[in-house]
Each structure stands twice: as structure tokens, then as C-alpha cells.
Amino acid sequence: MKFSSALRIFIISGILALVGNFVGFKVNPVDALPGMLILLVIVIAGYGLSRVSPIKLPSIAYISALAIIASIPGVPGADLVTKYVGEVQFLALCTPILSYAGISIGKDLDSFKTQGFKIVVVTLLALAGTYVGSAIIAHVVLKLTGAI
Amino acid sequence: MNKKSDWKVHLLALVMVVIAEAIGTKRFQLGPGTVMLLPMLYALVIGMFLPALRLVDREDMDIASPYIGLSVMYLTAKMGTTIGPNLSKIFTAGPALILQEFGNLGTIFFALPVAVLVFRMGREAIGVSFSTSREGSLAIISDLYGLDSDEGRGVMGGYFTGTLFGAIFNGLLAGVLISTGLFHPYALAMAAGTGSASMMAAAMGPTVAAFPEMEAELSAFAATSQLLTSVDGLYMSLFLAIPITEWLYRKLGGKPAAGETKKEAAK
């Protein structure tokens, strides 16, 4: 995809998030706009970096790293980043994603129907796996370090 | 390349966002956990009815597909900005809290063998097994494989399941683990922070109820673990969980990817 096409989609989906942020969370788009623009700059910078950087990593790795750095206390402007981005609700950013996913999902519906039960069981096993896995390691390390 | 204009897709997405957000988040109590119905789930469900209503055709679906991967980047950026202010807390967390983060890879070893060997699932198994399928996982799969790939269907199914039943399941599981007496309550509290607030709350309910005298320490451990998972989750998934899942999938004899149909969502 051309960079300009991606940029256009960033702007459109940003508008969708602003609308959702207003309808669902009653945050005035004018208040949320600075935070959305900050996120847009981070997204564009990270996306651009992943295209030109010799280190081949997915764009979200760059975007996440830039967003973390921009919000570390002491980094110039970090307090403003935290303040303004706070106006943009996490859930409001999720809804546009799942809207596009919903539109494109029609062709996969049959596959979902046949896989449904299996996916439910495997998901619950995954949840049990992270819980039990973490509990075992935590228990052993606490024992070894004499904390319990 | 698509010649058709994509404005219909964006307009539909806008209408779906407005409807979904207007309904808003609904919560109800079910057994030991809360069931949360989120706007994004409504958006997904509305989408499922669009083809039957003849509002979208195959071409629209293909147009919308790369937009998932691009809109997910905002979410990644937002999650990143919540990490920075908390980064320093990692250094004071202590070895047990840090190391138990690797227990999050337990998803793979519990889920993948059953998915591949028992259920004979294809690469959906990778999407649903590498993590707990929360929002960050959607972003990762979307970036690496595309959400409309086999792996994408796996993580979306996992996302659906976890959002609807995750809290209840974790509440029940916590009760079971407490009753075995195998784990110190501190370990259970640290394990409760798996990256989802509602799942953590459900897991902590029975734990605190069983050990009320330790409530303050237990809550602090769970909250720190939760924070650590939010900090390391993306990088742990990219550099450990996905490669390990791919490796184990091959070892277990999982079906290879379907030819060259793999989507490159963001490129």
C-alpha cells in the first residue's frame, strides 16, 4: 500500500474513533482532538520507520516503542502526551477496528461456524495456561528466594 | 488492485461505530464473574449480518480488510502511552513478579497441543493459542498475518470467547486452584494479572475471599503483575510467544499455511 493511501486511512479511522469517543463516552471531539493528533503523529512516525528502517520489525513494534518513549515522565512533552491522550478512550479506539473487521468478516462466517466450539475450548485452555503457568513460576521463585 | 471506491465501506463503518457506541457497554453478573458486552462486539456482530442484507459484496470485504491493520495502530499507540508513566515500576517489582511473566507463555503449552492434535485445527490454532487473545493480540496478529487470515480468525474467536466467558472462567479457575492448596496466595495473586482487568478482578474475588487478612498485599501483587503484562505483552508476544507457537505448531504436525494467500495487512 502506498504511504499516501495509508495516511488517508489513518485520518479516516481517526475520525471514526473521535465520533465513537463522542457518542459512547460523551467526550467533546474538540477536547479529544489534540490526543488523537498526538496518536496520529506516533502512528505515522512508527509506520514510516518500519518501512524505511533496515531492522525489519512489524510497524506496531515501532509504534509501541515510540509511544512508550513519548510518555516516559521527564521526556519533553510527556506530561502533555499523557494528559491529552487520556481524553481518547481505549474502547473508542477498538470499535472502528472491529467495524472494519465486521465488514470483511462476511466471507469467513462459514469457517467460524465450523470452528466455533473448538475455538471456545482452546481459548479457555489458553486462559488456564497463562494463569497456572504464572502461578507455578511465582510460587517456585517465591520459595527459592525465601519470600514464603 | 481495487478500482471500486471505498467510501461505502467507510460510511458503513461510521454507521456501525455510531450504533455500537450508542448502545454502549452492558455488564451483567453471571456466577463468579461479570459478562461484559462491549461496543466493538456489537460492531462485529452487525458486520456479520451485512452480507445477508446485501449491503456489502465480496469486493467491499476485500477493501475493508487492510483497514483493520491500519486502524489497529491507533490502539497500539494508545496502549504505549499508558506504559511510559509506569515504566519505572518494573525495576522495583522483584524477581517473582518479573519471572512469572514468562508463565504467560503457558497459553501455548496448554492450548496448542489440544488445538492441533485433538481438534485438528489449522493455523487458527496459532492465533488462538499464542496469548489470551486480548486487544493487543488482535493488533499483533493483524500486523503479522492479517485479521482475515486463518490466524486472524483464531484470535478473533479467542477475543470473542475471552470477552464473554473469560471473567467467569477465571473466577471458577481461581476457586479450583485455591482449593488444591498447591499455591501460596501471593503466587495466585501474581498469576491473576493476565492483561485483562475484568479477568483479574474475577480471579482475585475468590482469592481475597479465601485470605482476607492478606488483601492489601494480594491486590498490590495482582495490580503490579497486570501492569507488567501490559508493558511486556506486545514484545513478549512478538519475540517469544509467536516464534514458540510457530515452532510448536510445526513440531505437532500442524497444517502449513495455505499457499501464498497470506495477507500482508499493513504493507
Chai-1 contact restraints between the chains, C-beta under 6 A:
chainA,res_idxA,chainB,res_idxB,connection_type,confidence,min_distance_angstrom,max_distance_angstrom,comment,restraint_id
A,A6,B,L70,contact,1.0,0.0,6.0,A-B,restraint_1
A,I9,B,Y67,contact,1.0,0.0,6.0,A-B,restraint_2
A,I9,B,L70,contact,1.0,0.0,6.0,A-B,restraint_3
A,I12,B,H10,contact,1.0,0.0,6.0,A-B,restraint_4
A,S13,B,S71,contact,1.0,0.0,6.0,A-B,restraint_5
A,L16,B,A13,contact,1.0,0.0,6.0,A-B,restraint_6
A,L16,B,L14,contact,1.0,0.0,6.0,A-B,restraint_7
A,L16,B,V17,contact,1.0,0.0,6.0,A-B,restraint_8
A,V19,B,V17,contact,1.0,0.0,6.0,A-B,restraint_9
A,G20,B,V17,contact,1.0,0.0,6.0,A-B,restraint_10
A,G20,B,E21,contact,1.0,0.0,6.0,A-B,restraint_11
A,V23,B,V18,contact,1.0,0.0,6.0,A-B,restraint_12
A,V23,B,E21,contact,1.0,0.0,6.0,A-B,restraint_13
A,V23,B,A22,contact,1.0,0.0,6.0,A-B,restraint_14
A,G24,B,E21,contact,1.0,0.0,6.0,A-B,restraint_15
A,G24,B,G24,contact,1.0,0.0,6.0,A-B,restraint_16
A,G24,B,P39,contact,1.0,0.0,6.0,A-B,restraint_17
A,L39,B,Y74,contact,1.0,0.0,6.0,A-B,restraint_18
A,L39,B,A77,contact,1.0,0.0,6.0,A-B,restraint_19
A,I42,B,A77,contact,1.0,0.0,6.0,A-B,restraint_20
A,V43,B,M73,contact,1.0,0.0,6.0,A-B,restraint_21
A,V43,B,Y74,contact,1.0,0.0,6.0,A-B,restraint_22
A,V43,B,A77,contact,1.0,0.0,6.0,A-B,restraint_23
A,P58,B,D143,contact,1.0,0.0,6.0,A-B,restraint_24
A,S59,B,A266,contact,1.0,0.0,6.0,A-B,restraint_25
A,I60,B,T76,contact,1.0,0.0,6.0,A-B,restraint_26
A,I60,B,A139,contact,1.0,0.0,6.0,A-B,restraint_27
A,I60,B,D143,contact,1.0,0.0,6.0,A-B,restraint_28
A,A61,B,L238,contact,1.0,0.0,6.0,A-B,restraint_29
A,I63,B,M73,contact,1.0,0.0,6.0,A-B,restraint_30
A,I63,B,T76,contact,1.0,0.0,6.0,A-B,restraint_31
A,I63,B,A77,contact,1.0,0.0,6.0,A-B,restraint_32
A,S64,B,T76,contact,1.0,0.0,6.0,A-B,restraint_33
A,S64,B,G80,contact,1.0,0.0,6.0,A-B,restraint_34
A,S64,B,L234,contact,1.0,0.0,6.0,A-B,restraint_35
A,A67,B,A77,contact,1.0,0.0,6.0,A-B,restraint_36
A,A67,B,G80,contact,1.0,0.0,6.0,A-B,restraint_37
A,A67,B,T81,contact,1.0,0.0,6.0,A-B,restraint_38
A,I68,B,G80,contact,1.0,0.0,6.0,A-B,restraint_39
A,I68,B,I83,contact,1.0,0.0,6.0,A-B,restraint_40
A,I68,B,G84,contact,1.0,0.0,6.0,A-B,restraint_41
A,S71,B,T81,contact,1.0,0.0,6.0,A-B,restraint_42
A,S71,B,G84,contact,1.0,0.0,6.0,A-B,restraint_43
A,S71,B,P85,contact,1.0,0.0,6.0,A-B,restraint_44
A,I72,B,G84,contact,1.0,0.0,6.0,A-B,restraint_45
A,I72,B,L87,contact,1.0,0.0,6.0,A-B,restraint_46
A,P73,B,P85,contact,1.0,0.0,6.0,A-B,restraint_47
A,V81,B,T81,contact,1.0,0.0,6.0,A-B,restraint_48
A,T82,B,P85,contact,1.0,0.0,6.0,A-B,restraint_49
A,V85,B,T81,contact,1.0,0.0,6.0,A-B,restraint_50
A,F90,B,K78,contact,1.0,0.0,6.0,A-B,restraint_51
A,L93,B,Y74,contact,1.0,0.0,6.0,A-B,restraint_52
A,L93,B,L75,contact,1.0,0.0,6.0,A-B,restraint_53
A,L93,B,K78,contact,1.0,0.0,6.0,A-B,restraint_54
A,C94,B,M40,contact,1.0,0.0,6.0,A-B,restraint_55
A,C94,B,E135,contact,1.0,0.0,6.0,A-B,restraint_56
A,T95,B,V17,contact,1.0,0.0,6.0,A-B,restraint_57
A,T95,B,A20,contact,1.0,0.0,6.0,A-B,restraint_58
A,T95,B,P39,contact,1.0,0.0,6.0,A-B,restraint_59
A,T95,B,M40,contact,1.0,0.0,6.0,A-B,restraint_60
A,T95,B,A43,contact,1.0,0.0,6.0,A-B,restraint_61
A,P96,B,V17,contact,1.0,0.0,6.0,A-B,restraint_62
A,P96,B,S71,contact,1.0,0.0,6.0,A-B,restraint_63
A,I97,B,I68,contact,1.0,0.0,6.0,A-B,restraint_64
A,I97,B,S71,contact,1.0,0.0,6.0,A-B,restraint_65
A,I97,B,V72,contact,1.0,0.0,6.0,A-B,restraint_66
A,L98,B,M40,contact,1.0,0.0,6.0,A-B,restraint_67
A,L98,B,A43,contact,1.0,0.0,6.0,A-B,restraint_68
A,L98,B,L44,contact,1.0,0.0,6.0,A-B,restraint_69
A,S99,B,A13,contact,1.0,0.0,6.0,A-B,restraint_70
A,S99,B,M16,contact,1.0,0.0,6.0,A-B,restraint_71
A,S99,B,V17,contact,1.0,0.0,6.0,A-B,restraint_72
A,S99,B,A43,contact,1.0,0.0,6.0,A-B,restraint_73
A,Y100,B,A13,contact,1.0,0.0,6.0,A-B,restraint_74
A,Y100,B,A64,contact,1.0,0.0,6.0,A-B,restraint_75
A,Y100,B,Y67,contact,1.0,0.0,6.0,A-B,restraint_76
A,Y100,B,I68,contact,1.0,0.0,6.0,A-B,restraint_77
A,A101,B,I68,contact,1.0,0.0,6.0,A-B,restraint_78
A,A101,B,L147,contact,1.0,0.0,6.0,A-B,restraint_79
A,G102,B,A43,contact,1.0,0.0,6.0,A-B,restraint_80
A,G102,B,L44,contact,1.0,0.0,6.0,A-B,restraint_81
A,G102,B,I46,contact,1.0,0.0,6.0,A-B,restraint_82
A,G102,B,G47,contact,1.0,0.0,6.0,A-B,restraint_83
A,I103,B,V9,contact,1.0,0.0,6.0,A-B,restraint_84
A,I103,B,L12,contact,1.0,0.0,6.0,A-B,restraint_85
A,I103,B,G47,contact,1.0,0.0,6.0,A-B,restraint_86
A,I103,B,V56,contact,1.0,0.0,6.0,A-B,restraint_87
A,I103,B,A64,contact,1.0,0.0,6.0,A-B,restraint_88
A,S104,B,M61,contact,1.0,0.0,6.0,A-B,restraint_89
A,S104,B,A64,contact,1.0,0.0,6.0,A-B,restraint_90
A,S104,B,S65,contact,1.0,0.0,6.0,A-B,restraint_91
A,S104,B,D148,contact,1.0,0.0,6.0,A-B,restraint_92
A,I105,B,G47,contact,1.0,0.0,6.0,A-B,restraint_93
A,G106,B,P51,contact,1.0,0.0,6.0,A-B,restraint_94
A,G106,B,M61,contact,1.0,0.0,6.0,A-B,restraint_95
A,K107,B,M61,contact,1.0,0.0,6.0,A-B,restraint_96
A,D108,B,R153,contact,1.0,0.0,6.0,A-B,restraint_97
A,S111,B,R153,contact,1.0,0.0,6.0,A-B,restraint_98
A,Q115,B,E124,contact,1.0,0.0,6.0,A-B,restraint_99
A,K118,B,F119,contact,1.0,0.0,6.0,A-B,restraint_100
A,K118,B,M121,contact,1.0,0.0,6.0,A-B,restraint_101
A,I119,B,V128,contact,1.0,0.0,6.0,A-B,restraint_102
A,I119,B,G157,contact,1.0,0.0,6.0,A-B,restraint_103
A,V120,B,T161,contact,1.0,0.0,6.0,A-B,restraint_104
A,V122,B,A111,contact,1.0,0.0,6.0,A-B,restraint_105
A,V122,B,A115,contact,1.0,0.0,6.0,A-B,restraint_106
A,V122,B,V128,contact,1.0,0.0,6.0,A-B,restraint_107
A,T123,B,V128,contact,1.0,0.0,6.0,A-B,restraint_108
A,T123,B,G158,contact,1.0,0.0,6.0,A-B,restraint_109
A,T123,B,T161,contact,1.0,0.0,6.0,A-B,restraint_110
A,T123,B,G162,contact,1.0,0.0,6.0,A-B,restraint_111
A,L124,B,F169,contact,1.0,0.0,6.0,A-B,restraint_112
A,L125,B,F110,contact,1.0,0.0,6.0,A-B,restraint_113
A,L125,B,A111,contact,1.0,0.0,6.0,A-B,restraint_114
A,L125,B,V114,contact,1.0,0.0,6.0,A-B,restraint_115
A,A126,B,T107,contact,1.0,0.0,6.0,A-B,restraint_116
A,A126,B,A111,contact,1.0,0.0,6.0,A-B,restraint_117
A,A126,B,S129,contact,1.0,0.0,6.0,A-B,restraint_118
A,A126,B,T132,contact,1.0,0.0,6.0,A-B,restraint_119
A,L127,B,T132,contact,1.0,0.0,6.0,A-B,restraint_120
A,L127,B,G166,contact,1.0,0.0,6.0,A-B,restraint_121
A,L127,B,F169,contact,1.0,0.0,6.0,A-B,restraint_122
A,A128,B,F110,contact,1.0,0.0,6.0,A-B,restraint_123
A,A128,B,L173,contact,1.0,0.0,6.0,A-B,restraint_124
A,G129,B,G106,contact,1.0,0.0,6.0,A-B,restraint_125
A,G129,B,T107,contact,1.0,0.0,6.0,A-B,restraint_126
A,G129,B,F110,contact,1.0,0.0,6.0,A-B,restraint_127
A,G129,B,A111,contact,1.0,0.0,6.0,A-B,restraint_128
A,T130,B,N104,contact,1.0,0.0,6.0,A-B,restraint_129
A,T130,B,G106,contact,1.0,0.0,6.0,A-B,restraint_130
A,T130,B,T107,contact,1.0,0.0,6.0,A-B,restraint_131
A,T130,B,T132,contact,1.0,0.0,6.0,A-B,restraint_132
A,T130,B,T194,contact,1.0,0.0,6.0,A-B,restraint_133
A,Y131,B,L173,contact,1.0,0.0,6.0,A-B,restraint_134
A,Y131,B,A191,contact,1.0,0.0,6.0,A-B,restraint_135
A,G133,B,G103,contact,1.0,0.0,6.0,A-B,restraint_136
A,G133,B,G106,contact,1.0,0.0,6.0,A-B,restraint_137
A,S134,B,Q100,contact,1.0,0.0,6.0,A-B,restraint_138
A,S134,B,G103,contact,1.0,0.0,6.0,A-B,restraint_139
A,S134,B,A191,contact,1.0,0.0,6.0,A-B,restraint_140
A,A135,B,F183,contact,1.0,0.0,6.0,A-B,restraint_141
A,A135,B,A187,contact,1.0,0.0,6.0,A-B,restraint_142
A,A135,B,L188,contact,1.0,0.0,6.0,A-B,restraint_143
A,A135,B,A191,contact,1.0,0.0,6.0,A-B,restraint_144
A,I137,B,L99,contact,1.0,0.0,6.0,A-B,restraint_145
A,I137,B,Q100,contact,1.0,0.0,6.0,A-B,restraint_146
A,I137,B,G103,contact,1.0,0.0,6.0,A-B,restraint_147
A,A138,B,A96,contact,1.0,0.0,6.0,A-B,restraint_148
A,A138,B,Q100,contact,1.0,0.0,6.0,A-B,restraint_149
A,A138,B,A187,contact,1.0,0.0,6.0,A-B,restraint_150
A,A138,B,M190,contact,1.0,0.0,6.0,A-B,restraint_151
A,A138,B,A191,contact,1.0,0.0,6.0,A-B,restraint_152
A,H139,B,F183,contact,1.0,0.0,6.0,A-B,restraint_153
A,H139,B,H184,contact,1.0,0.0,6.0,A-B,restraint_154
A,H139,B,A187,contact,1.0,0.0,6.0,A-B,restraint_155
A,V141,B,P95,contact,1.0,0.0,6.0,A-B,restraint_156
A,V141,B,A96,contact,1.0,0.0,6.0,A-B,restraint_157
A,V141,B,L99,contact,1.0,0.0,6.0,A-B,restraint_158
A,L142,B,A96,contact,1.0,0.0,6.0,A-B,restraint_159
A,L142,B,Y186,contact,1.0,0.0,6.0,A-B,restraint_160
A,I148,B,H184,contact,1.0,0.0,6.0,A-B,restraint_161
